[in-house]
Amino acid sequence: MFSKLQAVAHRYEEIQNRLYQPDVATQPELYNALMKESTTLRPLVETFEAYCCEQKRLEEALELLEDSGGDKELHQLAQQELNEAKEVVQRLSDELKILLLPKDPNDGRNVIVEIRAGAGGEESALFANSLYRMYTMYAQKQGLRTESVNENPTELGGFKEVSFAVAGENVYSRFKFESGVHRVQRVPETETGGRIHTSTVTVAVLPEAEEVELDINPADLQIDTFRASGAGGQHINKTESAIRITHLPTGTVVECQDERSQYKNKDKAMRVLRARLLEKKQQEQQSSIAADRKSQVGTGDRSERIRTYNFPQGRVTDHRIGLTLYKIDTILDGDLDEIIEALNTADRAEKLRQSES
């Protein structure tokens, strides 16, 4: 591990030197690539530097302990210094092991989030709207940008389906464990008998693909236009501005009717199509390690029930890590930090366990 860390530190120093070279400053693509690599390596290098400092402190404490002779006070101080240094070295060593774990190549990507009502009729559609609000509020609190992609609203203010894009720093790493079935248990407003109903909503988080990553043949696309539909108001227009794109080789169908401009709808639909095709491509590449993924925190399987929102008890439970929080209102207001950090911590711990076994 030490030799690998030294190599990383050397590479980081090399990048810093190159960034100050005049020829690099005149090449935006190279400069941006080096800056991105520098940003990725910095936490590892800084932790390694701190580890080396504490290791030196530990060695000095050992020498002081050996040279303390019969001086009890000096011996006590040296022992205290040694114990503190050992504790810090162990903590930094654990952090370095986690930082050295292979990174998810999608972590830095922007995402497209698709939310669809499942079992439960209108109650499910209303909760789909609640999740949409929760995620957009969370993104806002994180300083991320959101953009509506497509909406299919219901008469009572819910969504049969809604999709939106999130852009910013390391977006996928924040949203990637949200894919799956979200279950809600509550008494619907239309329920006169006060009975608790159980409904489901499916969430899919798709890492956005760059245009250059996927070679989509225009001949493989069937593009249809139609009039936007929905619950009325701004979602209805009299021109055929809505777009439906079918990728013939895979049968993937994408619709977008959120914009009044046909061209804007086509552009958004193509972004969703590229994201879905990238997901499909990556799933095929990862099929050989599917058994390993099952032992991790989440597989990204949209049919997997991942979380329950129980309104009568005011609790939210994430079934993958057994985490239960009794603050459903603040969570639905976008306070997802505790859940997302717990999921990421559990995932890192599992990967570390697997790397050591």
Beta strands, then each sheet from edge to edge (+ up, - down):
strand 1: 111-117
strand 2: 145-153
strand 3: 159-167
strand 4: 180-186
strand 5: 197-207
strand 6: 221-226
strand 7: 242-247
strand 8: 252-256
strand 9: 305-310
strand 10: 315-318
strand 11: 323-325
sheet 1: 2+ 3- 1+ 5- 4+ 9+ 10- 11+
sheet 2: 6+ 7- 8+
end
